[in-house]
Amino acid sequence: MPVLSLSKTHYSRALFLEQAKTSGLFVQELSKLGVEVEHGWELLDTKVVEDSNDKSRRYVESILRKPISGSRTDRSAAILGEVEPLEESSDCEYEIQTVRSDYLIAADGGRSTVRHKLDIPFPGITRNNKTFIWDGTFESDTSMLGVSNITGTNKKNMRCIPLSDGLYRVAIDAGVFEAGKDMESILKDLTVEKFEKLASDCIAPSKFKIIETAWLTCFKVNERRAEHFNHKNRIFLAGDAAHIQSPSGGQGLNIGLQDAHNLAWKLGLVLNKVAPESLLGTYDEREAMADRAIALSSKLFTESREEGTIAFMKRRAYYFVVPPVLRFLMHIGFAPENPRALLEVKYKENALNRVSAAPSVDSSAFEIGIRAPDGLVRTVPGAQEKAKELRLHDITTGIGRFHILVFVSDMLASSSPTVTSGISTTNLKELEHSIDNFVPRWRGKWSYASPINDGYPDNDIFKVNVIAASLGPSVNSSAFINRSVGNGKIFMDGSKSVHSSYNFSCENGHGGIVVVRPDSHVSFRVEGAGEQAWKAVDHYFASILSAV
């Protein structure tokens, strides 16, 4: 089902991919980079240690173990959604290691040993609902080729999702927990035959016959968020270790990936000594986003479990009426916002995200911290290339790089800079001077020591491109248009929509400079494109990166 307008993203449809396969893809990519994942190690304890010989030196000390003989059974391991530590039954012998590291990322799930060992509170609620989840193959006289949502005559909700390798995942609302029954006893009583009967009742009078079972379990819904994600700027909670919610809305893995993206580039800058450790403190901006995802998932879960005729009709309308309406709206170029897509994530103003104090602008006109808007732009034809259309997001790619977008409205058609509403504009000569003056200086101060394999031939942290609404004849005859992407290349905003998305005027405008963070969120904005604006950007980078 289409879920988004193509104007907002390259990808307008939902993709279902098993988490194990997603993890496998990451392991493959790590292997290509020379990093091998060692499976089988278990964390026993961890803490931040201050070096007694050097008070400024801190590190993380973790105790790990790996079985070398014997067998082990973890009670309640099959229960999904649990947040308490596993109860172990083992006769194993273990290899024990103590590991010291600069940092530790706790991506160890809802039961997180790290979170428990650090005594980080995990407030929230546990729902009284239970959901049965089955993976396998089945036969049915009802077509379920795509994602199928069924509300049966038994008032149970059933969702069928095609997986890879010919398997399907079927999830069924199994009601509430019975008094005196815990999850382990429910799992013990849950058989393939009982699940088949429940599924058959859901789609009756159609048939449902299980052919082969790969997995059968029960899901327990917790809605919780760790009190804080950052422990002493050395240990960081991410994914389910930091926040957990129902599967409704598909938020879980996706916000975990956003956690990773938010933290990884900051760690990269700190480890390369490009940014101070204080930058890691801004990881707390993810906490509000976790709250947002939990609230959305909770709302969707509650709606899916509502009983009664009205709730039944609402679900029927959603499954059968909404998809064709969405397709029609997208066909005519309009689609409502879809919060499930996580494109509306907005980070709060902090040491990293802010608007320049001068020249001032109405902060309500454009919000800092939002995902950088996309849009169509066009290269300017020159001696070395023909004009071609591409998306703004195609030129703001890369790993761990800041993208500086210089919006120049129609001012490049002018022979001299002017002052508009007290804000200085620029012209072609001054713009070229500003880029050649500031950008090499920044690159000389701050750059990665290690190579970056992201398509660019350099380790530069800063990429700059110019977005123009119109050009003068002097531009077409200038060598300026032959600059490469990331080094001051000019792109035409022919439809004027990109300027509009960033709230800059296309005619007689003063333009502005926008800094896009490595994770594609806008972190800084200043009005104007003259020297004063460039100095403001210079001050911004000096305030967030390491002193040189």
N, C-alpha and C positions, 0 to 999 in steps of 0.2 A: 504494500500500500504506500502511495506517495505521502510523505509526511512534511515536506518542506518545499518552499519555492526555490527554483534553481538560481534565483537572483541572490540568494543568501549563502549558498554553498554549492560546491561541485557535486555533492552527494545528496540527492533529494529523497532517497528511500532508506528504509530500515534494513540493516544487514544482520542476520542471525548467524553467529559463529560460536561454536562451543568454546568455553573458556580454556579448556585444555589445548585446543588448537591455537588459540590466541597466544597462550604461554609458549607453545612450541615454536611459533614464529619468532618470538622474542629470543628464545634460546638459540635458534638458528642464526639470527642476526648478531648476537653476542659472539657466537663461534667464529663468524666471519671477521670480527674485530679482534680475534685472538683471546677471547674471554670464555673460559669453560665453566659451566655451572656444575658444582659438586652436590649431587643429591644424597639424601640420607642423613645429613647432619641435623641435629636438633639443638636448639638454644635452651640452656638450663638457667642462665642468669646473665644479667648485663648491668652495667653502671658506668657513670661518667667519673673519671679519676683525674684529680689534679696532681701533676708531677711535683713531688716534694722538692726536687732540685731546681725546678723552674716553675714558679707560680703562674706564669703566663701560658704554660703548656698544659693543655688538657687533652685527654684521649678517652676513647670508649674501650672498656675491658669486658669481654664476653666469654662465657664458658660454654663450650660446645661438646656434644658427644655424638658418637656414631656406633651402632651395634656391630660387633665383630663376630659374635656367635650367639646361639640361642634364638628364641622366638618371642614375639611381643604382640599383645593385643591391646588396642585402645578402646575402652568401653565408651559407647556413645559416639564413636567416630563417624558413624553413618548418618547421624542427625545433622541436617543442614540448618543453618541459621543460629546455632548455639553460640553463646559468648563466654561460657565458663571453660576452664582448662579441662583437657582430657584426663580421664581417670585411667591410669596405666596398670596393666597386668603383664609382667615381664619376667623372664628368666635369662635375660641377655647379659652378655659381657660387653662393655663399651670401651672404645677409645675416647679419652678425654683430652680436649685441647683448650688452652686459654689464648684468646686472640685479642690483640690490640689493634684498634683502627682509629682513624681521625673522626669518622662519622659512622652512624648506623641508621639504616632505614628499616623501620619495622613494617614490613608488608606481609605479616604472618597471620592475617585473617581475623575473623571475628573473635576467636578464642585467644588472640594475641598474647603470647608469653611475655613479650616485651612490655606491653601495657600493664599486665598484671604485676610483673616484677618491679616496675617503676611506680606502682600504686596510683596510676592515673585513673581517676573516676570515669565511669562510662554510663552516665545517666540516660534515662529514656524509659521506654515501656516494652513489655512483652505482650504481644497479641494473644488472645485466647483461641485463635483460629489455627487449624492445621490444613496443610495441603499435601496431597500425595503426588509424587513425581515419578514418572516411569519413562525409560528409554528403551526402544526396541522396534520390532516390526509387527504389523497387524494387518488384518483384512477387514474391509468394511464395504457395505454397498452404498455408503455416502462418500462422495468425493471430498478429499481433504488434501489437495495438492499443495496449497499454500498455507499460510497461517490461518487456522480456523478457530473461531470462538463460538462456543455453543452454550446456551443456557437451556438445560434439559427440562423435561416436564417434572423431573424430581427436584427442580429448583437448584440444582447444583451447576456450577460453572465449570466448563471444561475447555482447555486451550490445547490445540495440537500444532506443534511447530516442526517443520521438516529440518532435520539435521543433515550432516554429510554422511557419506557411506550408506545411504539408503535408510538410515534410521529416522525415527520420529521421537519427539519428546511430547508426552501428554501430561498435563498438570490438571488436577481435579480438586475443587474445593471440597474438603472432607468434613466440613462443619467445625464445631468447637471441641475442645478437650473435655472428655467426660470426667466427672469428679472421681478422684482416686486413681486415675490412670496417668502415668507419666509417659514421656516420649519413648523410652526404651521398651515398655510393655506394648505400646502401640506398634512399634516397629516389629516386635516379635510376632504380633498377631497379623501383621500385614503380609498377605501372600499375593502371588500373581493372580490366582483365581479370584480373590476378593477384589483386586483392582479391576480385573476384566469385568466383573459383575457391576461394579460402580460405573465404569465407562459405558457399558451396555445400557444401563438405566439412563445415563445422560443423553444418549443419542437415539433412544428408542422412539419409534419402532425400527429404526435402522439397526444393523448388526455391527458388533465390534468383537473380533476374535484375535487374541494375541498369538503370534507365530513364534517369536523369539524375544527374550528379555535380556537386555544388557545391564539394566540398573533399575532398582525400585527403592524409593526412600520416602521419608516424610520431612516436610519443611516446617520449621518453626520461625515465625516472624518476630524479629526484634527490631525496634526503631530506636537507635541509640547513637550518641555522638560523644567521643572522648572530650573531656573537659578542656584539654589543650593538645595540639598536635606536635608541639616543639618542646623538647626537654633539654634545657641548658644549651640550646643551639648546637647540640651534638647528636641527639637521637630524635628521629622524626617518625611519626605515625603516618601511614598512608593506606589507602584502600579500606577494606573491611576492618582492619585494626583500628582505624580512626573513626569510622562511621559505618553503620549497618542499617538496612531497611528491607522492605519487601521487594520482590522482583518486579512489582507493578511499575510500568513505565520504563523498564530497562535502564535504571539509573546506576546500579551498583558498580559493574566493571567500568562503565564509562567515566564515572566521577573518580574512580581509582586511577584511571589513565590520566585524568586531568591533574590529580595530585602529583603524579610522577612527572608530568610535563612542567608543572609549576616549580617543582623542587629541583629537577635535574639541571636546568640551565643555571640556576643560582649556585648550586654546588659546583658546577663546572667553572664558573667565574671565580669562586672562592678558592678552589683547589689549584687553579692556574694563577692565583695571587693577583687577579685582575680586580676583584672586589673584596671589601672587608667582610669579616664574618658576620657583622651586623646585618648584612643583606639577607641572611637566612632567617632573620626574625620576621621578615615579611611573609613567610610561609603561612603565618596565622590567617592570612586573607582567605585561605581555603576553608576555614571553619564555617563562615557564613554560607559558603556555597554548599557545604554538606548539609547545613540546616535547611536550605532551600530544597535540595534533592529529597531529603527525608520527608519534608512537608508535602511535596508533590506526590511521592510514592505512597504516603499514608492516605492522602485524599483519594487516589486512584484505587488503592486496596479497599478502602471503606466502601466506595461506590460499587466495586465488584462483588462485595459480600452483602450488600443491602438486600433485604427480602421484601416481598410484597409485589402486587401487580404493577404498581407504578415503576418500581425499580426494575422489574422484569422487562417492561416495555422500553424503558430508557436504554437498557443494554441492547435490546433488539434494534432500536433505532441507531445506536452507535455502530453496531456491527454491519448493518445493512444499508443505512441511509448516509452516514458520514463519508465512507470511502468514495462513492460516486460524486457527492457534493464537492469534496476536496479536489477530485480530478477535474471537475468542471471549473472550479475557481482557479486552479493552476493553469488550465488551458487558456483562460482569459487574462492571465498575468497577475492574478491576485491570490494570495493564500494567507490565512490568519497565522499568527504566531503559534508555534508549537513548543511549549516549555520542555517537553520530553527530549528535544533535540540538544539541549544544553548550549545553544548558541547565544542565549540571553544572559550568560554568566557575566557579572559585573563585579570587579574588585573595588574595595573601598579605597578612598584616598589615604595614603600613608607615605612613608619615606621614599617609596618607589614610584607611586602613582600620584601625580599632581599637575595642576595648571600653573603656568608661569604667572608670577605676581604682576609683572609688567612686560609688555602692555596688557592691560586687563581686558577681560571679556566676560560676558554673562555666562557663568559656569553652568547654568541650566540649559544653555543652547547646545552643548555637546558634553557628554559625560566621559570623564576619564575612567579607565579601568575596564571599558567595554571591549569585546572582541572587535578587532579592526574591521570595519565594513569592507565588503568586497565590491567589485564593479568592473565594468569593461573599459579598457584603455587601448590605445593604439600607438605603435611605434611611429616615429617620424621618418619618412623615407630619406635615405642619404646615399652617399657613394658606396657604402658597404652593405646596405640591406634595403629591401622593399618594406613598405608599410605592412604590418600585420596586427591583428587584434588578439588581445589576450586579457586575462583577468588580473586584477590588482594582486590577488593572492599568489599568482604565479611568479611575481617579482619580489615577494616578501618571504621567500623560502630560505631554508638554511638551518643549521644547528647552532644554537647559542649566539645568534647575531642580532644586533639592534638594526632596525630598518628606519631610516630617516626619510620621511615623505615631505617634500617641499611643494606646497600648493602655491602656484604663482598667478592664478586667475588669468587675466588677459594682459598682465603687465609686461610680458616679454615683447609685446608689440610696441611698447613705449621706448623712446630714446633715452629717457632719463627717469630716475626714481622720483617718486612724489610722496606726499604725506596724506593719508586718507584717514579721517577721524582720529588724528593724532598718532597714527601708526605708519611707520615707514614701509614703502614698497621697495621693489628692486627692479633692475633691468638686466639685460643679458650679460653685459660686461661685469656688473657688480655681483651678479649671481655666480658667475664663473669664478670670480675672485674669492667669494665667500667659501665656495666648495673647496677650491684648491688651497685655501688658507686653513680652514678649520679641520676638514676631514683627515688630511695627512698628519696633522698635529695629534688628533685623537688616536689615530692608528699607531703613531709613534709612541704614545704613552701607554696604550692598552692593547694588547694582542695576546692570543693564545700561544703558549709555548709548545703545545702538542698539535699535531696535524688534525684537521677536521675533514672528514670524508662526506661532504654534502654537495658536491658539484662545483663549488667555487675553487679556483686554483690558489687560494691564499688562506691565511689564518686571521684575516681582519675581523674585528668584532662589529665594525660599522659599515653599513651599506646605505647609500643615499641615492634617491631617484627623484626626479622632478615631474610634477603633474601640472600640465598647462591646459587652460580652457581654450586658448587661441594663441597663435604665433604671428610674429611679424616677419617680413621678408629677410631681415638680417639674420634670423635664426636659421632659415633654410640654407643660407650661404656660409654659415659658421661651422667650424670643426666641432662645435659643441654637440651637434646632433649625432656625431659618430662615437660618443662615449659609450662605454660598455655598461651593462646592467649592474647596478650597485655602485657605480662610480660617477653619478651625476647624469645618467641617461634621461632624456626628456621623453615623456609619454603624453599623448593627447587624450584629454577627457572630452571626446567629441559630443557625447550626449549631455555633458555637464552634470551627470548624475553622481559622479564620484566626489566632485566638489560639494555637491549638495549633501551627500551622505556624511561628510565631515564638517558640514555647516560653514562652508566658505563660499563667498559670492563669486560668480563667474565673470561678471562685468563690473569694471571699475572697483574691483575688490582689492583688499590689502593682502590677501593670502595668509599663509601661516605655515608653521613647521610642526609636524606630528612625529613623535617617536613611538615606534611599535616595538614592544618587548619581544624577546626571542620566542615567547609562547603565544604570539599573535594578539596580545592585548595592548591597547593604547595606554602608555604610561606617562606621557608628557605632551603638552600642547602649548604653543605660543603663537600669538597673533603677529602677522607681518612676516616678510621674508627678507628684510634688510639686515644690516649688521647688528642692530640691537637684538633682533630675534635670534640670530646665530650665537650671540654672546649668552643669551638666556639658555640655549641648548648646551653650550659649553659649560655653563655653571651647573646645569642639571647633571651632566655626566660626572663632573668633578665631585658632586655631592653624593653620588651613589657608588662610584668606583674607587679603587684604592688610590691613596695619595702617591704621587710620583715625585 
